[in-house]
Amino acid sequence: MIGVIHTISTAQMQQQLRSRILKIIEKEKQILEEETGGVSQELSEREFTEYMDLVTEERKRSTDFGTKG
């Protein structure tokens, strides 16, 4: 039961983190466009998802490593 609760809470935290990061990216994109006269590098949804998956996996590994020692 605890494993299920942990899985659900982890998924919820990941979704909240993704939402916050997307908001920050959009805000920074707007600032960059204003400062450069409209030039910006767009981060695709796929690239963002891949990056977040990588971060999540690395975080999981570091957490697993800390509990196995």
Helices and strands as residue ranges (DSSP letters): H 2-36, H 45-68
